[in-house]
Amino acid sequence: MTSMSRFEASGHVVQCELAGEAVLLDTQEGLYFGLDEIGTKIWSMTTSGLTETEVCDHIEAEYDVPRRRLEMDVRQLLSELSERRLLIPIN
């Protein structure tokens, strides 16, 4: 995974959003994965075709967070979602 990687949601993921937070259901495993407000924004931007770098640019413009910390947090979430096969790299 690189900062220019793009992802799509796995075909077996169902998403439900309520009050700015999302719950992802892995229908193959029967497991839920909850995302807070920022995680939901990352999920939405990522599954809309933005790269990791583009996601960080958008979040950095909206929130006061050090860029290095932001990049580490975004990369960690994307890695976890990929490891759980909720996101699939498309390039």
ZADOKOL-988089 format. One record per atom (N, C-alpha, C, O, CB): residue in three letters; x, y, z. Coordinates in steps of 0.05 Angstrom, whole numbers, padded with zeros to 5 digits, always signed. Glycine has a CB too. Layout:
N
ALAXYZ/...
This chain:
91
MET+00017-00023+00000/MET+00000+00000+00000/MET+00018+00025+00000/MET+00036+00027+00016/MET-00019+00000+00024/THR+00012+00043-00019/THR+00027+00068-00020/THR+00008+00091-00016/THR-00017+00087-00015/THR+00042+00071-00047/SER+00019+00115-00012/SER+00002+00138-00008/SER-00015+00145-00032/SER-00033+00162-00031/SER+00019+00162+00000/MET-00008+00133-00055/MET-00023+00138-00080/MET-00042+00115-00087/MET-00054+00115-00108/MET-00004+00143-00103/SER-00044+00096-00069/SER-00062+00073-00074/SER-00091+00082-00073/SER-00098+00101-00058/SER-00057+00051-00053/ARG-00107+00069-00088/ARG-00136+00073-00088/ARG-00150+00047-00079/ARG-00139+00025-00084/ARG-00147+00083-00116/PHE-00173+00050-00068/PHE-00187+00026-00057/PHE-00217+00028-00065/PHE-00227+00049-00073/PHE-00184+00025-00026/GLU-00230+00005-00062/GLU-00259+00004-00064/GLU-00268-00014-00042/GLU-00254-00031-00031/GLU-00268-00007-00092/ALA-00294-00011-00034/ALA-00305-00028-00014/ALA-00308-00056-00025/ALA-00315-00060-00048/ALA-00333-00017-00005/SER-00303-00076-00008/SER-00308-00104-00016/SER-00337-00108-00022/SER-00354-00095-00010/SER-00298-00123+00005/GLY-00343-00126-00040/GLY-00370-00132-00048/GLY-00387-00144-00026/GLY-00412-00144-00027/GLY-00371-00150-00071/HIS-00374-00154-00005/HIS-00388-00166+00017/HIS-00391-00148+00041/HIS-00396-00157+00064/HIS-00374-00192+00025/VAL-00387-00122+00037/VAL-00390-00103+00059/VAL-00416-00087+00056/VAL-00421-00076+00034/VAL-00365-00084+00060/VAL-00431-00085+00077/VAL-00455-00069+00078/VAL-00449-00046+00098/VAL-00439-00051+00120/VAL-00480-00086+00085/GLN-00456-00022+00090/GLN-00450+00001+00107/GLN-00476+00014+00116/GLN-00495+00017+00101/GLN-00433+00021+00092/CYS-00477+00022+00141/CYS-00499+00037+00152/CYS-00488+00061+00167/CYS-00470+00058+00184/CYS-00517+00019+00172/GLU-00498+00085+00161/GLU-00488+00109+00173/GLU-00510+00122+00189/GLU-00533+00124+00180/GLU-00477+00128+00152/LEU-00503+00131+00214/LEU-00522+00143+00231/LEU-00508+00164+00248/LEU-00488+00158+00261/LEU-00536+00123+00250/ALA-00517+00189+00247/ALA-00506+00211+00263/ALA-00476+00215+00257/ALA-00461+00220+00275/ALA-00510+00206+00293/GLY-00468+00212+00232/GLY-00441+00217+00224/GLY-00421+00194+00229/GLY-00398+00197+00224/GLY-00431+00241+00238/GLU-00431+00172+00240/GLU-00414+00149+00245/GLU-00424+00125+00229/GLU-00448+00123+00223/GLU-00413+00142+00276/ALA-00406+00108+00221/ALA-00413+00085+00204/ALA-00408+00059+00218/ALA-00390+00056+00235/ALA-00398+00087+00178/VAL-00424+00040+00211/VAL-00420+00012+00219/VAL-00417-00004+00193/VAL-00434-00002+00175/VAL-00443+00000+00237/LEU-00396-00019+00191/LEU-00391-00036+00167/LEU-00397-00065+00175/LEU-00387-00074+00196/LEU-00362-00033+00156/LEU-00412-00079+00159/LEU-00418-00107+00164/LEU-00404-00124+00143/LEU-00410-00120+00119/LEU-00449-00112+00165/ASP-00387-00141+00152/ASP-00375-00161+00134/ASP-00394-00184+00133/ASP-00396-00200+00152/ASP-00346-00170+00145/THR-00409-00186+00111/THR-00429-00207+00109/THR-00418-00235+00106/THR-00432-00255+00111/THR-00447-00201+00085/GLN-00392-00237+00098/GLN-00380-00264+00097/GLN-00372-00274+00125/GLN-00376-00298+00131/GLN-00355-00263+00079/GLU-00362-00256+00141/GLU-00353-00264+00168/GLU-00374-00260+00189/GLU-00373-00271+00211/GLU-00328-00249+00175/GLY-00394-00243+00183/GLY-00415-00237+00202/GLY-00405-00219+00224/GLY-00415-00219+00247/GLY-00426-00262+00215/LEU-00385-00202+00218/LEU-00373-00184+00238/LEU-00379-00155+00231/LEU-00380-00147+00208/LEU-00343-00189+00240/TYR-00382-00140+00253/TYR-00386-00111+00250/TYR-00360-00096+00256/TYR-00344-00105+00272/TYR-00409-00101+00268/PHE-00357-00073+00242/PHE-00333-00056+00247/PHE-00344-00028+00249/PHE-00355-00017+00229/PHE-00311-00059+00224/GLY-00341-00015+00272/GLY-00351+00012+00276/GLY-00330+00033+00269/GLY-00306+00030+00275/GLY-00360+00015+00304/LEU-00339+00055+00257/LEU-00322+00077+00251/LEU-00333+00103+00264/LEU-00357+00108+00263/LEU-00320+00081+00220/ASP-00315+00118+00277/ASP-00323+00143+00288/ASP-00326+00164+00266/ASP-00324+00157+00242/ASP-00303+00153+00310/GLU-00331+00189+00273/GLU-00336+00209+00253/GLU-00313+00212+00233/GLU-00318+00214+00209/GLU-00341+00236+00267/ILE-00289+00213+00243/ILE-00265+00216+00225/ILE-00261+00191+00209/ILE-00256+00193+00185/ILE-00240+00223+00241/GLY-00264+00168+00221/GLY-00261+00143+00207/GLY-00282+00140+00184/GLY-00276+00130+00163/GLY-00264+00119+00225/THR-00306+00150+00190/THR-00327+00150+00169/THR-00320+00168+00146/THR-00324+00161+00123/THR-00354+00159+00182/LYS-00308+00191+00152/LYS-00299+00209+00131/LYS-00277+00196+00114/LYS-00277+00198+00089/LYS-00289+00236+00142/ILE-00259+00183+00127/ILE-00237+00169+00113/ILE-00248+00147+00095/ILE-00241+00145+00072/ILE-00216+00158+00133/TRP-00267+00131+00106/TRP-00280+00110+00091/TRP-00294+00122+00066/TRP-00290+00112+00044/TRP-00300+00095+00108/SER-00309+00142+00070/SER-00325+00154+00049/SER-00307+00166+00027/SER-00312+00161+00003/SER-00343+00177+00060/MET-00286+00180+00035/MET-00268+00192+00015/MET-00253+00170+00000/MET-00249+00171-00024/MET-00249+00211+00028/THR-00244+00150+00015/THR-00228+00128+00003/THR-00245+00112-00017/THR-00236+00106-00039/THR-00217+00110+00025/THR-00270+00106-00009/THR-00287+00090-00027/THR-00298+00106-00049/THR-00311+00096-00068/THR-00309+00077-00011/SER-00294+00133-00048/SER-00302+00150-00070/SER-00279+00154-00090/SER-00282+00168-00110/SER-00310+00178-00060/GLY-00257+00141-00085/GLY-00235+00142-00104/GLY-00211+00159-00097/GLY-00192+00160-00112/GLY-00245+00150-00130/LEU-00211+00172-00074/LEU-00189+00189-00066/LEU-00166+00171-00056/LEU-00170+00150-00044/LEU-00197+00209-00045/THR-00141+00180-00061/THR-00117+00166-00051/THR-00113+00173-00022/THR-00126+00192-00011/THR-00092+00173-00068/GLU-00096+00159-00009/GLU-00088+00165+00019/GLU-00079+00194+00022/GLU-00087+00208+00041/GLU-00067+00145+00029/THR-00062+00203+00004/THR-00052+00230+00005/THR-00075+00250+00002/THR-00075+00270+00016/THR-00031+00234-00018/GLU-00093+00245-00017/GLU-00116+00263-00021/GLU-00134+00264+00004/GLU-00144+00285+00011/GLU-00132+00255-00045/VAL-00138+00241+00016/VAL-00154+00240+00041/VAL-00141+00257+00063/VAL-00154+00272+00076/VAL-00157+00210+00051/CYS-00114+00254+00066/CYS-00100+00270+00086/CYS-00102+00299+00080/CYS-00105+00315+00098/CYS-00070+00261+00087/ASP-00100+00307+00055/ASP-00102+00335+00047/ASP-00129+00347+00056/ASP-00130+00369+00067/ASP-00099+00339+00017/HIS-00151+00332+00051/HIS-00178+00341+00058/HIS-00181+00343+00089/HIS-00192+00363+00099/HIS-00199+00322+00047/ILE-00172+00323+00103/ILE-00175+00324+00132/ILE-00158+00345+00145/ILE-00166+00359+00163/ILE-00168+00296+00144/GLU-00133+00349+00134/GLU-00115+00369+00145/GLU-00128+00397+00141/GLU-00124+00415+00158/GLU-00088+00368+00130/ALA-00142+00401+00119/ALA-00154+00427+00114/ALA-00178+00433+00133/ALA-00185+00456+00138/ALA-00164+00429+00085/GLU-00189+00411+00144/GLU-00213+00414+00161/GLU-00206+00414+00191/GLU-00220+00426+00207/GLU-00232+00392+00155/TYR-00185+00400+00198/TYR-00178+00396+00227/TYR-00150+00405+00232/TYR-00132+00404+00215/TYR-00182+00367+00235/ASP-00145+00414+00257/ASP-00119+00422+00266/ASP-00104+00398+00277/ASP-00106+00391+00301/ASP-00121+00445+00287/VAL-00090+00384+00260/VAL-00075+00360+00268/VAL-00048+00360+00253/VAL-00047+00367+00230/VAL-00092+00334+00261/PRO-00027+00352+00267/PRO-00001+00351+00254/PRO-00001+00331+00230/PRO-00012+00309+00233/PRO+00021+00343+00274/ARG+00010+00339+00208/ARG+00009+00322+00184/ARG+00020+00295+00188/ARG+00009+00275+00179/ARG+00024+00336+00161/ARG+00043+00293+00202/ARG+00055+00266+00206/ARG+00036+00248+00222/ARG+00034+00224+00215/ARG+00082+00269+00221/ARG+00024+00258+00242/ARG+00005+00242+00258/ARG-00019+00234+00241/ARG-00028+00211+00243/ARG-00005+00259+00283/LEU-00029+00253+00226/LEU-00052+00248+00208/LEU-00045+00225+00188/LEU-00061+00207+00185/LEU-00060+00273+00193/GLU-00022+00227+00176/GLU-00014+00206+00156/GLU-00012+00179+00169/GLU-00021+00159+00158/GLU+00012+00213+00143/MET-00001+00178+00194/MET+00002+00152+00208/MET-00026+00141+00215/MET-00030+00117+00211/MET+00019+00156+00234/ASP-00044+00158+00224/ASP-00071+00149+00232/ASP-00087+00139+00208/ASP-00100+00118+00209/ASP-00086+00171+00246/VAL-00085+00154+00186/VAL-00100+00146+00161/VAL-00089+00120+00151/VAL-00104+00102+00144/VAL-00098+00168+00140/ARG-00062+00118+00150/ARG-00050+00093+00140/ARG-00057+00069+00157/ARG-00062+00048+00147/ARG-00019+00096+00138/GLN-00058+00073+00183/GLN-00065+00052+00202/GLN-00093+00042+00197/GLN-00098+00018+00196/GLN-00061+00061+00231/LEU-00112+00061+00194/LEU-00140+00053+00190/LEU-00143+00039+00163/LEU-00156+00018+00161/LEU-00158+00078+00190/LEU-00131+00049+00142/LEU-00133+00036+00116/LEU-00120+00009+00116/LEU-00130-00010+00103/LEU-00119+00054+00094/SER-00098+00006+00130/SER-00085-00021+00133/SER-00104-00040+00147/SER-00106-00063+00139/SER-00059-00018+00148/GLU-00116-00031+00169/GLU-00134-00049+00184/GLU-00158-00057+00167/GLU-00167-00080+00167/GLU-00143-00035+00210/LEU-00170-00037+00153/LEU-00193-00043+00136/LEU-00185-00063+00113/LEU-00201-00080+00106/LEU-00205-00018+00124/SER-00161-00060+00103/SER-00151-00078+00082/SER-00146-00105+00093/SER-00153-00125+00080/SER-00125-00067+00069/GLU-00133-00107+00116/GLU-00128-00133+00129/GLU-00153-00148+00135/GLU-00154-00173+00133/GLU-00112-00129+00154/ARG-00174-00134+00142/ARG-00200-00146+00147/ARG-00216-00151+00122/ARG-00239-00161+00122/ARG-00217-00129+00166/ARG-00204-00145+00099/ARG-00216-00148+00072/ARG-00242-00132+00069/ARG-00260-00141+00055/ARG-00222-00178+00067/LEU-00243-00109+00082/LEU-00266-00091+00079/LEU-00260-00072+00056/LEU-00279-00062+00043/LEU-00272-00076+00105/LEU-00235-00066+00051/LEU-00226-00049+00029/LEU-00208-00067+00011/LEU-00193-00083+00021/LEU-00210-00024+00038/ILE-00210-00062-00015/ILE-00193-00077-00034/ILE-00178-00056-00050/ILE-00190-00038-00061/ILE-00211-00095-00053/PRO-00151-00060-00052/PRO-00136-00041-00070/PRO-00144-00045-00099/PRO-00148-00068-00108/PRO-00105-00046-00066/ILE-00146-00023-00113/ILE-00153-00025-00142/ILE-00131-00016-00161/ILE-00135-00015-00185/ILE-00178-00008-00147/ASN-00108-00010-00150/ASN-00085-00004-00168/ASN-00059-00012-00155/ASN-00038-00008-00167/ASN-00084+00026-00174/
